[in-house]
Amino acid sequence: MNASNTKNMKKIVTHSGNFHTDEVFACAVLSILNDGAVEIARSRNPEAWAKADYVVDVGGEYDIPRGRFDHHQEGGAGVRANGTPYSSFGLVWKEFGEKIAGSLFAARVIDERLVQPVDAADNGFETFGVRGDVAPYILHDVVSAFRPVWNEERTEDEGFFDAVAFAEKLLTREIVHAQMEEAGRQHTEEAYANSRDKRIIVLEDHYPWYETLGTKSEPLFVVKPDRGNVGKWKVEAVRSEAHSFKNRKDLPLAWASKTGVALVEISGVVDALFCHSKLFVAVAGSKEGALKLAQIAVDTLDSE
């Protein structure tokens, strides 16, 4: 930290005791906003709040000019148009997200992907389902892992500050992804517009496409380079919904779990390498091979 940052140090106060995902990430946002030149204290003492530049998740006030971002007061601190109420994370992100993320688009992506699930859970709204005894491992579980357990000397403060450091790293990476997604979606839109058969969309790089193509009715398969396997290409099935594992159209059932020679023989594609058992992805040794696999899958649909 340089001398200028030390001189401009901002003080953040949140509540003491057990910590939660919303104030952990609210503090991370404010730290990033101020280039790390922050001092974070944990207190339920109003005298400490009065000396702070920002008070988050405690104090019973939502007052942007005064840097007060709590949602526990009577009536809360507002809800989004979709009904998701704000927690301290959402309130801070609403005010500073666009500045940190660099654009309204990136800020919105992060709000939908990261902030709203935290806000919803902190306010007692479920956003996921449980399959039998299996529940998803969500961000709240990650933050909870930083808390001290009953028989260790680790303190709540130690756990909290470790969690904030983690949250800063995660949020910084999500910002990078959101910024690149804005540019990448444009490439996907162009690929869709230029495709003669809009059931098969060819992407020349690892552009984000789930949400973009999910809004189009025609796409069934995407052909793209196989990340990490230089020279290899893959065909992926477009999902019925962005957050679903159900494909609009499966790859041919006969390809399931086939690899190497077995897949070559059954598909007729000489450089076919692998097809997943769930029929959502197959890999070939070339772009041409992946295109052939996609075309066969579409032709199979036409013959049904």
Order of alpha helices (4+ residues) and beta strands (2+ residues): alpha-beta-alpha-beta-alpha-beta-beta-beta-alpha-alpha-alpha-alpha-alpha-beta-alpha-beta-beta-alpha-beta-beta-alpha
